[in-house]
């Protein structure tokens, strides 16, 4: 069977509705921006890949800062808050993972 967004969309919406409140999502974002969040990145990476992990973190922070407001307005006009929640779910599920080598 073919996987497509129309089949996955209800699942992502339900998972996020059942799992997170908006303040929890806001807390996750704030954590990774904080010194504690950046220290966590240092703890879960090795010296060899730490700079790449910080690069991903910084790129995500500044990319969101620049593109976020415009993109959020566009997405909200397309489908309200559900579209934004679905995209957040996809980014969490399929986005960059911490780089850990042992």
C-alpha distances in whole Angstrom, upper triangle without the diagonal:
4,7,10,13,13,11,13,16,17,16,19,21,22,22,24,26,27,28,30,33,34,37,34,32,36,37,35,35,39,39,37,40,43,45,43,40,41,43,40,38,41,41,37,37,40,42,41,38,39,40,37,35,38,37,34,35,38,36,33,37,38,35,35,38,38,35,34,37,36,32,32,34,32,29,31,32,28,27,30,29,26,25,27,26,22,23,25,22,20,23,24,21,20,24,26,27,31,32,33,35,37
4,6,10,11,9,11,14,16,15,17,20,21,21,23,25,26,27,28,31,32,35,33,30,34,35,33,33,37,37,35,38,41,43,41,38,39,41,38,36,39,39,36,36,38,41,39,36,37,38,34,33,36,35,31,33,35,33,31,34,35,32,31,35,35,32,31,33,32,29,29,31,28,26,28,29,25,24,27,27,23,22,24,23,19,20,23,20,18,21,22,19,18,21,24,25,29,30,32,34,36
4,7,8,7,7,11,13,12,13,16,17,18,20,22,23,23,25,27,28,31,29,27,30,32,29,29,33,33,32,34,37,39,38,34,35,38,35,33,36,36,33,33,36,38,36,33,34,35,32,30,33,32,28,30,32,30,27,30,32,29,28,32,32,29,28,30,29,25,26,28,26,22,25,26,22,21,24,23,20,19,21,20,16,17,19,16,14,17,18,15,15,18,21,22,26,27,29,31,34
4,6,6,6,9,11,12,12,15,17,17,19,21,22,23,24,26,26,30,28,25,28,30,28,28,32,32,31,33,36,38,37,34,35,37,34,33,36,36,33,34,36,39,37,33,35,35,31,30,32,31,27,29,31,28,26,29,30,27,26,29,29,26,25,27,26,22,23,25,22,19,21,22,19,18,21,21,17,16,18,17,14,14,17,15,13,16,18,15,14,17,21,23,26,28,30,32,35
4,5,5,6,9,10,10,12,14,15,16,18,20,20,21,23,23,26,25,22,25,27,25,25,29,30,28,30,33,36,35,32,33,35,33,31,35,35,32,33,36,38,36,33,34,34,30,29,31,29,26,27,29,26,24,26,28,24,23,27,27,23,22,24,23,19,19,21,19,16,18,19,15,14,17,17,14,12,14,14,10,11,14,12,10,14,16,14,13,16,20,22,25,27,30,32,35
4,6,5,8,10,11,11,14,15,16,17,19,21,22,24,24,27,26,24,27,29,27,27,31,32,31,33,36,39,38,34,36,38,36,34,38,38,35,36,39,41,40,36,37,37,34,32,34,33,29,30,32,29,27,29,30,27,26,29,29,25,24,26,25,21,21,22,20,17,18,19,15,14,17,17,13,12,15,15,11,13,16,14,13,17,18,17,17,19,23,25,29,31,33,36,39
4,6,7,8,10,11,12,14,16,17,18,20,21,23,24,28,26,24,27,29,27,28,31,32,31,33,36,39,37,34,36,38,35,34,37,37,34,35,38,41,40,36,37,37,34,32,34,34,30,30,33,31,28,30,32,29,27,31,31,28,26,28,27,24,23,25,23,20,21,22,19,17,19,19,15,15,17,16,13,15,17,14,13,17,18,16,16,19,23,24,28,30,32,35,37
4,6,5,6,9,10,11,13,14,16,17,18,20,21,24,23,21,24,26,24,24,28,28,27,30,32,35,34,30,32,34,31,30,34,34,31,32,35,37,36,33,33,34,31,29,31,30,26,27,29,27,24,27,29,26,24,28,28,25,24,26,25,22,21,23,21,18,19,21,18,16,18,17,13,13,15,13,10,12,14,11,10,14,14,12,13,16,20,21,24,27,29,31,34
4,5,5,6,9,10,11,12,14,15,16,18,19,22,21,19,22,24,22,23,26,27,26,28,31,34,33,30,31,34,31,30,34,34,31,32,36,38,37,34,34,34,31,29,31,30,26,26,29,27,23,26,27,25,23,26,27,23,21,23,23,19,18,20,18,15,16,18,15,12,14,13,10,9,12,10,7,10,12,10,10,13,14,13,14,16,20,22,25,28,30,33,36
4,6,5,6,9,10,11,12,14,15,17,18,22,21,19,22,24,23,24,27,28,28,30,32,35,34,31,33,35,32,32,36,35,33,34,38,40,40,36,36,37,34,32,33,33,29,29,31,30,26,28,30,27,25,28,29,26,24,25,25,22,20,22,21,17,17,19,17,14,15,14,10,11,13,11,9,12,14,11,12,16,16,15,17,19,23,24,27,30,32,35,37
4,6,5,6,9,10,11,12,14,17,18,21,19,18,21,23,21,23,26,26,26,29,31,34,32,29,31,33,30,29,33,33,30,31,35,38,37,34,34,35,32,29,31,31,27,27,30,29,25,27,30,27,25,28,29,27,24,26,26,23,21,24,23,19,20,22,19,17,17,16,12,13,14,12,9,12,13,10,11,14,14,12,15,17,21,21,24,27,29,32,34
4,5,5,6,8,10,10,12,14,15,18,16,15,18,20,18,19,22,23,23,25,27,30,29,25,28,30,27,26,30,30,27,29,32,35,34,31,31,32,29,26,28,28,24,24,26,25,22,23,26,23,21,24,26,23,21,23,23,20,18,21,20,16,17,20,17,15,15,13,10,10,11,8,6,9,9,6,8,11,11,10,12,14,18,19,22,25,27,30,32
4,6,5,6,9,10,11,12,13,17,16,14,17,19,18,19,22,23,23,25,28,31,29,26,29,31,28,28,32,32,29,31,35,37,37,33,33,34,31,28,30,30,26,25,28,26,23,24,26,24,21,24,26,23,20,22,22,19,17,19,19,15,15,18,16,13,13,10,7,9,10,7,6,10,10,8,10,13,13,13,15,17,21,21,24,27,29,33,35
4,5,5,6,8,10,12,14,17,16,15,19,20,19,21,24,24,25,27,29,32,30,27,30,32,29,29,33,32,30,32,36,38,38,35,34,36,33,30,32,32,28,27,30,29,25,27,29,27,25,27,29,26,24,25,26,23,20,23,23,19,18,21,19,16,16,13,10,13,13,10,10,13,13,10,13,16,15,14,17,19,22,23,25,29,30,33,35
4,6,5,6,8,11,13,16,14,13,17,18,17,18,21,22,22,25,26,29,27,24,27,29,26,26,29,29,26,29,32,35,35,32,31,33,30,27,29,29,26,25,28,27,23,25,28,26,23,26,28,26,23,25,26,23,21,24,24,20,20,23,21,18,18,15,12,14,14,10,10,13,12,8,11,14,12,11,15,17,20,20,22,25,27,30,32
4,5,5,6,8,10,12,11,10,13,15,14,15,18,19,19,22,24,27,25,22,25,27,24,24,28,28,25,28,31,34,34,31,30,31,29,26,27,27,24,23,25,25,21,22,25,23,20,23,25,23,20,21,23,20,18,21,21,17,17,20,19,16,15,12,10,12,11,7,8,11,9,7,10,12,11,11,15,16,19,19,21,25,26,30,32
4,6,6,7,9,12,11,11,14,16,16,17,20,21,22,24,26,29,27,25,28,29,27,27,31,30,29,31,35,37,38,34,33,34,32,29,30,31,27,26,28,28,24,24,27,26,23,25,27,25,22,23,24,22,19,21,22,18,17,20,19,16,15,12,10,13,12,9,10,13,12,10,14,16,14,15,18,20,23,23,25,28,30,33,35
4,6,8,11,14,12,13,16,17,17,19,21,21,23,25,27,29,27,25,28,30,27,27,31,30,28,31,34,37,38,34,34,35,33,30,31,32,29,27,30,29,26,26,29,28,25,28,30,28,25,26,28,25,22,25,25,22,21,24,23,20,18,15,13,16,16,12,13,16,14,12,16,17,15,16,19,21,23,23,25,28,29,33,34
4,7,10,12,9,10,14,14,13,16,18,18,19,22,23,26,23,21,24,26,23,24,27,26,24,27,31,34,34,31,30,32,30,27,28,29,26,24,27,27,23,24,27,26,23,26,28,26,23,25,27,24,22,25,25,22,21,25,24,21,19,16,15,17,16,12,13,15,13,11,14,16,13,14,17,18,21,20,22,25,26,30,31
4,7,8,6,7,10,11,11,13,15,15,17,19,20,23,21,19,22,24,21,22,26,25,24,27,30,33,34,30,29,30,29,25,26,27,24,22,24,25,21,21,24,24,20,22,25,24,20,22,24,22,19,22,23,20,19,23,22,20,18,14,13,15,14,10,12,14,11,11,14,15,12,14,18,18,20,20,21,25,26,30,32
4,5,5,7,9,10,11,13,14,16,18,19,20,23,22,20,23,25,23,24,28,27,26,29,33,35,36,33,31,32,31,27,27,28,25,23,25,25,22,21,24,24,20,22,25,24,20,21,23,21,18,21,23,20,18,22,22,19,17,13,13,16,14,11,14,15,13,13,17,17,15,17,20,20,23,22,24,27,29,32,34
4,5,5,6,9,10,11,12,14,16,17,18,22,21,19,22,24,22,23,27,27,26,28,32,34,35,32,30,31,29,26,26,27,24,21,23,23,19,19,21,21,17,19,21,20,17,17,20,18,15,18,20,17,16,19,20,17,15,11,12,14,12,9,13,14,11,13,16,16,15,17,20,20,22,22,23,27,29,33,35
4,5,5,6,9,10,10,12,14,15,16,19,18,17,20,22,21,22,25,25,25,27,31,33,34,31,29,30,29,25,25,26,24,21,22,23,20,18,21,22,18,19,22,22,18,18,22,21,17,20,22,20,19,22,23,21,18,14,16,18,15,13,16,17,14,15,19,18,16,19,22,21,23,23,23,27,28,32,34
4,5,5,6,9,10,10,13,14,15,18,17,15,18,20,18,19,23,22,22,25,28,30,32,28,26,28,27,23,23,24,22,19,21,22,19,18,21,21,18,19,23,22,19,20,23,21,19,21,24,21,20,24,24,22,19,16,16,18,15,13,15,16,13,13,17,16,14,16,19,19,20,20,20,24,25,29,31
4,5,5,6,9,10,11,13,14,18,17,14,17,19,18,18,22,22,21,23,27,29,30,27,25,26,24,21,21,22,19,16,18,19,15,15,18,18,15,16,19,18,15,17,20,18,15,18,20,18,17,21,21,19,17,13,14,15,12,10,13,13,9,10,14,12,11,14,17,16,17,17,18,22,24,28,30
4,6,5,6,9,10,11,12,16,15,13,16,19,18,18,22,22,22,24,28,29,30,27,25,25,24,21,20,21,19,16,17,18,15,13,16,17,13,14,18,17,14,15,18,17,15,18,20,18,18,21,22,21,18,14,16,17,13,12,15,15,12,14,16,15,14,17,19,18,19,19,20,23,25,29,31
4,5,5,6,9,10,10,14,12,11,14,16,15,16,19,20,20,22,26,27,29,26,23,24,24,20,19,21,19,16,18,19,16,14,18,19,16,16,20,20,17,19,22,21,18,21,24,22,21,25,26,24,22,18,19,20,16,15,18,17,14,15,18,16,14,18,20,18,19,19,19,22,24,27,29
4,5,5,7,9,10,13,12,9,12,14,12,13,17,17,17,19,23,24,26,23,20,21,21,17,17,18,16,13,15,17,13,13,16,17,14,16,19,19,16,18,21,20,18,22,23,21,21,25,25,24,22,18,19,19,16,14,16,15,12,13,15,13,11,14,17,15,15,15,15,18,20,24,26
4,5,6,7,9,12,12,9,12,15,13,14,17,18,18,19,23,24,25,22,20,20,19,16,15,16,14,11,13,14,11,9,13,13,11,12,15,16,13,15,18,17,16,19,21,19,19,23,24,23,21,17,18,18,14,14,16,15,11,13,15,13,12,15,17,14,15,15,15,19,21,24,27
4,6,5,6,10,10,8,11,13,13,14,17,18,18,20,23,25,26,23,20,21,21,17,16,18,16,12,13,15,13,10,14,15,13,13,17,18,15,17,20,20,18,21,23,22,22,25,26,25,23,20,21,21,18,17,20,18,15,17,19,16,15,19,20,18,18,18,17,21,22,26,28
4,5,5,8,7,5,8,10,10,11,14,14,15,17,20,22,24,21,18,19,19,16,14,17,15,12,14,16,14,12,15,17,15,16,19,20,18,20,23,22,21,24,26,25,25,28,29,28,26,22,23,23,20,19,21,20,16,18,19,17,15,18,20,17,17,16,15,18,19,23,25
4,5,8,7,4,6,9,8,8,12,13,13,15,18,19,21,18,15,16,15,12,11,13,12,8,10,12,10,9,13,14,13,14,17,18,16,19,22,21,20,23,25,24,24,28,28,28,26,23,23,23,19,19,20,18,15,17,18,15,13,17,18,15,14,13,12,15,17,20,23
4,7,8,6,7,10,11,11,13,15,16,17,20,20,22,19,16,16,16,13,11,13,12,9,9,12,10,8,11,13,12,12,15,17,15,17,21,20,19,23,25,24,24,28,28,28,26,23,24,24,20,20,22,20,17,19,20,17,16,20,20,17,16,16,15,18,20,23,26
4,5,5,6,9,10,11,13,14,16,17,20,20,23,20,17,17,18,15,13,15,15,11,12,15,14,11,14,17,15,15,19,20,19,21,24,24,23,26,28,27,27,31,32,31,29,26,27,27,23,23,25,23,20,22,23,20,19,22,23,20,19,19,17,19,21,24,26
4,5,5,6,9,10,11,12,14,16,18,18,21,19,15,16,17,15,12,15,16,12,13,16,16,14,16,19,18,18,21,23,22,24,27,27,26,29,31,30,31,34,35,35,33,29,31,30,27,26,28,26,23,25,26,22,21,24,25,22,20,19,17,19,20,23,24
4,5,5,6,9,10,10,12,14,17,18,21,19,15,17,18,15,13,17,17,13,15,18,17,15,18,21,20,20,23,25,23,26,29,28,27,30,32,31,31,35,36,35,32,29,30,30,26,25,27,26,22,23,25,22,20,23,24,21,20,18,16,18,18,21,23
4,5,5,6,9,10,11,13,16,17,19,17,14,15,16,12,11,14,13,10,12,15,14,12,16,18,17,17,21,22,20,23,26,25,24,28,29,28,29,32,32,32,30,26,27,27,23,22,24,22,19,20,21,18,16,19,20,17,16,15,12,15,16,19,21
4,5,5,6,9,10,11,14,14,16,14,11,12,13,10,8,11,12,8,10,13,13,12,15,17,17,17,20,22,21,24,26,26,25,29,30,29,30,33,34,33,32,29,29,28,25,24,26,24,20,22,23,19,18,21,21,18,16,15,12,14,15,18,20
4,5,5,6,9,10,12,13,16,14,11,13,15,12,10,14,14,12,14,17,17,16,18,21,21,21,24,26,25,27,30,29,29,32,34,32,33,37,37,37,35,32,32,32,28,27,29,27,23,24,25,22,20,23,23,20,18,16,13,14,14,17,18
4,5,5,6,9,12,13,16,14,11,14,14,11,11,14,14,12,14,17,16,16,19,21,20,21,25,26,24,27,30,28,28,32,33,31,32,36,36,35,33,30,30,30,26,25,26,24,21,22,23,19,17,20,20,18,16,13,10,12,12,15,16
4,5,5,6,10,11,13,11,8,10,11,7,7,11,11,9,12,14,14,14,17,18,19,20,23,24,23,26,28,27,27,30,31,30,31,35,34,34,33,29,30,29,25,24,25,23,20,21,21,18,16,18,18,16,13,11,8,9,10,13,15
4,6,5,8,8,11,10,6,9,11,8,8,12,13,11,13,16,16,17,19,21,21,23,25,26,26,29,31,30,30,34,35,33,35,38,38,38,36,33,33,32,29,28,29,27,24,25,25,21,20,22,22,19,16,14,10,10,10,12,14
4,6,8,10,13,12,9,13,14,11,12,15,15,14,17,19,19,19,22,24,24,25,28,29,28,31,34,32,32,36,37,35,36,40,39,39,37,34,34,33,30,29,30,28,25,25,25,22,20,22,22,20,17,14,11,11,10,12,12
4,7,10,12,10,9,12,13,10,11,15,14,13,16,18,18,19,22,23,23,25,27,28,27,30,33,31,31,34,35,33,35,38,38,37,36,32,32,31,28,27,27,25,23,22,22,20,17,19,19,17,14,11,7,8,6,9,10
4,7,8,6,5,9,10,8,10,13,13,13,15,17,17,19,21,22,23,25,27,28,27,31,33,31,31,35,35,34,36,39,38,38,37,34,33,32,30,28,28,26,24,24,23,20,19,20,19,17,14,11,7,6,5,7,9
4,5,6,6,9,10,10,12,14,15,15,18,19,20,21,24,25,26,28,29,30,30,34,36,34,34,38,39,37,39,42,41,41,40,37,37,36,33,32,32,30,27,27,27,24,22,23,22,20,16,14,11,8,7,6,8
4,6,5,8,10,10,11,13,15,16,17,19,21,22,23,25,26,28,29,30,31,34,36,35,35,39,39,38,40,43,43,43,42,39,39,37,35,34,34,32,29,30,29,26,25,26,25,22,18,17,13,11,10,10,11
4,6,8,9,10,12,13,14,16,17,19,20,22,23,24,26,28,29,30,31,34,36,34,35,39,39,38,40,43,42,42,42,39,39,37,34,34,34,31,29,29,28,25,24,25,23,21,17,16,13,10,10,9,11
4,6,5,6,9,10,11,13,14,15,17,19,20,21,23,25,26,27,27,31,32,30,32,35,35,34,36,39,38,38,38,35,35,33,31,30,30,27,25,26,24,21,21,21,20,17,14,12,10,7,8,8,11
4,5,5,6,8,10,11,12,14,15,16,18,19,21,22,24,25,26,29,31,29,30,34,34,33,35,38,38,38,37,34,34,33,30,29,29,27,24,25,24,21,20,22,20,18,14,13,10,8,9,10,13
4,5,5,6,9,10,10,12,14,15,16,18,20,21,22,23,24,28,29,28,29,32,33,32,34,37,37,37,37,34,34,32,29,30,30,27,25,26,25,21,21,23,21,18,14,14,12,10,12,13,16
4,5,5,6,9,10,10,12,14,15,16,18,20,21,22,22,26,27,26,27,30,31,30,32,35,34,35,34,32,32,30,27,27,27,24,22,23,22,18,19,20,18,15,11,11,10,8,11,12,16
4,5,5,6,9,10,11,12,14,15,17,18,20,21,21,25,26,24,25,29,29,28,30,33,33,33,32,30,29,28,25,25,25,22,20,21,20,16,16,17,16,13,9,9,7,6,9,12,15
4,5,5,6,8,10,10,12,14,15,16,18,19,20,23,25,24,25,28,29,28,30,33,33,33,32,29,30,28,25,25,25,23,20,22,21,18,17,20,18,15,12,12,10,10,13,15,18
4,5,5,6,8,10,11,12,14,15,16,17,18,22,23,22,23,27,27,26,29,31,31,32,31,29,29,27,24,25,25,22,20,22,21,17,18,20,18,14,11,13,11,11,14,17,20
4,6,5,6,9,10,10,12,14,15,16,16,20,21,20,21,24,24,23,26,29,28,29,28,26,26,24,21,21,21,18,17,18,17,13,14,16,14,11,8,10,9,10,13,16,20
4,5,5,6,9,10,11,12,14,15,15,19,20,19,20,23,24,23,25,28,28,28,27,25,25,23,20,20,21,18,16,18,17,13,13,16,15,12,10,11,10,11,14,18,21
4,5,5,6,8,10,10,12,14,14,17,19,19,20,23,24,23,25,28,28,29,28,25,26,24,21,22,23,20,18,20,20,16,17,19,18,15,13,14,13,15,18,20,24
4,5,5,6,8,10,10,11,13,16,17,16,18,21,21,21,23,26,26,27,26,24,25,22,20,21,21,18,16,19,18,14,16,18,17,13,11,14,14,15,19,21,25
4,6,5,6,8,10,10,10,14,15,14,15,18,19,18,20,23,23,24,23,21,21,19,16,17,18,14,13,15,15,11,12,15,14,11,10,12,13,15,18,22,25
4,6,5,6,9,10,10,13,15,14,15,18,19,19,20,23,24,24,23,21,22,20,17,18,19,16,14,17,17,14,15,18,17,14,13,15,15,17,20,24,27
4,5,5,6,8,9,12,14,14,15,18,19,19,21,23,24,25,24,22,24,22,18,20,21,18,17,20,19,16,18,21,20,16,15,18,18,20,23,26,29
4,5,5,6,7,11,11,11,13,15,16,16,18,21,21,22,22,20,21,19,16,18,19,15,14,18,17,14,16,19,17,14,14,17,18,20,23,26,30
4,5,5,5,8,10,9,10,13,14,14,16,18,19,20,19,17,18,16,13,15,16,13,12,16,15,12,14,18,17,14,15,17,18,21,24,27,31
4,6,6,7,10,11,11,13,15,16,17,19,21,22,20,19,21,19,15,18,19,16,15,19,19,16,18,21,21,17,18,20,21,23,26,30,33
4,6,7,8,9,11,13,14,15,17,19,20,22,21,20,22,19,16,19,20,17,17,20,20,17,20,23,22,19,19,22,23,25,28,31,35
4,6,6,6,8,10,11,12,14,16,17,18,18,17,19,16,14,17,17,14,14,18,17,15,18,21,20,17,18,21,23,25,28,31,35
4,6,5,6,8,10,10,12,14,15,16,15,14,16,14,11,13,15,12,12,16,16,14,16,19,19,16,18,21,22,25,28,31,35
4,6,5,6,9,10,10,12,14,16,14,13,16,14,12,15,17,14,14,18,19,17,19,22,22,20,22,24,26,28,32,35,38
4,5,5,6,9,10,11,13,15,14,14,17,14,12,16,17,15,16,19,19,18,21,23,23,21,22,25,27,30,33,36,40
4,5,5,6,8,10,11,12,12,12,14,11,9,13,14,11,13,16,16,15,17,20,19,17,20,23,25,27,31,34,38
4,5,5,6,8,10,11,9,9,11,9,7,11,12,10,11,15,15,15,17,19,20,18,21,23,25,28,31,35,38
4,6,5,6,9,10,9,10,13,11,10,13,15,14,15,18,18,18,21,23,23,22,24,27,29,32,35,39,42
4,5,5,6,9,9,11,13,10,10,14,14,13,15,18,18,18,21,22,22,21,24,27,29,32,35,38,42
4,5,5,6,7,8,9,6,7,10,11,9,12,14,14,15,18,19,19,19,22,25,27,30,33,36,40
4,5,5,4,6,8,7,7,10,12,11,13,16,16,17,19,21,22,21,24,27,29,32,35,39,42
4,6,6,9,11,9,10,14,14,14,16,19,19,20,22,24,24,24,27,30,32,35,38,42,45
4,6,9,10,8,10,13,13,13,15,17,17,19,21,22,22,22,26,28,31,34,37,40,44
4,7,6,6,8,11,11,12,14,15,16,18,20,21,22,22,25,28,31,34,37,40,43
4,6,6,7,9,11,12,14,15,17,18,20,21,22,22,26,28,30,34,36,40,43
4,5,5,6,9,10,11,12,14,16,17,18,20,20,23,25,27,31,33,37,40
4,5,5,6,9,10,10,12,14,15,16,18,19,22,24,27,30,32,36,39
4,5,5,6,9,10,11,12,14,15,16,17,20,22,25,28,31,34,37
4,5,5,6,9,10,11,12,14,15,15,18,20,23,26,29,32,35
4,5,5,6,9,10,11,12,14,14,18,19,22,25,28,31,34
4,5,5,6,9,10,10,12,13,17,18,21,24,27,30,33
4,5,5,6,9,10,10,10,14,16,19,22,25,28,31
4,5,5,6,9,10,9,13,14,17,20,23,26,29
4,5,5,6,8,9,13,14,17,20,22,26,28
4,5,5,6,7,11,13,16,19,21,24,27
4,5,5,4,8,10,13,16,19,22,25
4,6,6,8,9,12,15,17,21,23
4,6,9,9,12,15,17,20,23
4,7,8,12,14,17,19,22
4,6,10,12,15,18,21
4,7,9,12,15,18
4,6,9,12,15
4,6,10,13
4,7,10
4,7
4
